[in-house]
Amino acid sequence: MKEKLFELIEHQNNLSVEEILLNIGMSAVIGFLIYISYMITHKGTIYSKKFNASLVILTMLTGIVMTVIGNNIALSLGMVGALSIVRFRTAIKDSRDTVYIFWTIIVGICCGVGDFTVALIGSVGVFVVMLILGLIKNDNRMLLIIRGDRGSQSTAQAKVYQMFRKKAILRVQNTTEDTFELIFELSQKTIKKSVKSTHQISDELYKIGKVEYVNLVMQNDEVSN
């Protein structure tokens, strides 16, 4: 048992140049498939070309690391120890980006050990699923911000509830001796059902009088650079 264990530990991964090039080449090919998937599914949202390009590179790097490790247990333990000291501080702006990072790592591992069938079939399956789920759009919340003379506060608040049939949620109410500021939360669906255009909201509120400004802002919890 000890002899077999020592043989396994001492075993070196002897790959030919052709096999190494094939592992890295397949990592790059499937990495470009991930690149295309990310570009399509993030169309119309915050799309980062740099992050998308880094996915291809990450796939290749993982494939290179796995090619080096091979079946060498000692080398794999040392590699894990070395990589464990790396800390990434880049904020993920979209939860789907985490999925793509894991996807590239998994593909790189598969290609690094020469299991191209699993890498290719798995990537095609994930690609199709990501395309389908990429069609799902978030109903981003909208913030309606109203500022004006304090004497018109109750009228403005009642007008908002009237326009949106009490589906507007009052989130913030700031007042001074002379002014007020109200922040309502609305869904895009509610706005589309209640008014013909966003200009109608400001027009109706300005008719009240003594309203300083009306802002309609999309609430976005994603982190961007």
N, C-alpha and C positions, 0 to 999 in steps of 0.2 A: 504493500500500500504506500509506504514511504517512497519507494523507488519510483512508482508511477507519479506521485505528487511532485517529486523533484524533477522528473522528466517533463511534466506539464509546465512547471514554473520556468524551467530552463529553455523550453521550446521557443524558438524564434520564428517569426512569421516571414518565411522566405517567399516573396512574391517576385515574379518577373516584371520587367519594365512594362510589358504589354498589359499585364493584369493591373498594375498600379494606375496606368493611364486610363484603363477601362473603368475602374472604380471612380476616379476623379471625373472622367468624362460623363459618366452616367449621372453623377451628382449634379454636374452643371446642367445637363439636359433637363432633368426633372426639376432642378432649381428654376429654370426658365418657365416651366409649366406653372410653378408656384407664383412666379413673377406675373404671368399673364392673369392668373386667377385673382391675385391681389388688385391688379390694375382694373379689372372688370368689376369686381364686387365693391370696390371703393369709389366707383364713378359717381360723381355728384356729391361726395362727402369730402372730408379733409384728407386729400391724397398726398402722400409724401413719396416723391421719386427716390430720394436718398434711402428711405427705409425699405422701399421695394427692392432697390438694387442690393441692399445689404442682405436681403433674404437669400439671394442667389449665392453670394459670397459665403454666408453662414452655412449653407448646404454643402458647399465644396469643402470648407474648412472642417466640418464635422466628418465628412467622408475621408479627408486626409488623416485626421486623428484616428479614426477607426481602422484605417489601413495600416497605420503605424503600430497600433496596439495589437491588432490581430488576436491571436490566442495566447499572448504573453500575459499571464496574470500579474507578474511582478511589475511589468511596464504599465499595465492598466491601473494598478493601485497607485503607482507614482504619478500617473497622468491625472487621476482623480484628485489626488492631494494637491497637485500644482494648480489645477483649474479651480479648486474650491476657494482659493484666495482672491479670485476675481470677483469684483462687486460692480454691478451695473446700476447706474443712477438715472438712466434715461426714463422719463415718464412715458407710460403707455397711454396714448391719446384715445385709443379705441380698444375695447375688450377683444375684438377679433384679431388685433395685432398679436396678442399672446398666443392665439391658436396658430397663426402663421409661423411664429418663432418655434413652437414645438413641432410643427409640421416639417420645417426645414431640418431640425435636429434629427428627427426620426428618419427622414429620407437619407440624410447623411450617414447615419448609423447603418441603415440597410445597405446602402451602396458601398460603404466602407468594408463590410464583411462579405460583399459579393452577392447579396440576396436581391438581385435586381427585379425579379418577378414581384415580390412583395412590395418593393418600393414603387414600382410602376403601377400595379393594379390598385394599391392603396391610395396612391396620389390621384389617380383618375377618379376613384370613388369619392375622395374628399373634394376634388375639384368640382364634381357635379353637385355635391351637397352644398358647397360654398356658393355656387352660382344660384342655386335655388333659394338659399337663405339670404343671399345678397339682395334679392328682390324685395325683402321685407324692409319697409321704411319705418323709422322711428317717428312717432307722433310728438315731435318736439313741442314743449310747452312754450307759450308766449307770455311775456310780461307786459301788461298795460300800465304805463306810468303816467299819472296825472298830477299836475302841480298848478295851483291857482290861489285865489283869494279865499281865506278861511270861511268867509260868509257863504260861499258857493259849494262848500264841501259836501253837505248832505244832498244837495241837488245833483252834483256830479256822481255821487255814489249811487243814488237812486236811478240815474240815467243808465249807468253801466249795468245794473241788475235788470233794468227793463230791456236793454238791447240784447243781452245774452241770457235772458230767462232764468236769472239767478244761478247760472252755471259758472259765473265768474267767482273766483275764490280770492277774498281780500287777504293778502299776505303781509303787507306792511302799511302802517298808517303813521305818518310823521306830521307833526303840526308845530307851528310857532305861533306867536301872538297874532301874526297877520296872514300867514300862509299855511297851506296844507299840501301834503304829498301822499297819494294813494298808489299802491302797487297791487294790481290784480293778476292772478294766474289764470290763463285760458289755454285750452287746447286748440290746435289748428282746425280740428273738425268743428268745434263750437263756433269759431269765427266764421268759417265758410257757410255754416247753416244759418247764422244770425244776420250777417251783413253781406252785401253784394261785393264790396271791396274794402280794403283797410282804410281808404280815404274817408269812407262814410263814418267810421268811428270817430276820427278827429273832427269831422264836420259837425256831427251831432253834439259833441262835447263842447266845441267852441261856441255853439249857439247858446249855451247856458250863460256865457258872459263871465268875465273875470277869471278865465282859465289861461294860465301863463303858457303851458306847453302840454302836449300829449305825445308820448313816445310808446312805440310798440317794438319790443325787443324779444328776439328768440332766446329762450333759456337753453344754454348749452353747457352740460357738465363735463364735456371732454376737455382734456388738457392739450393745448396747442403751443407751439413754439412762437 
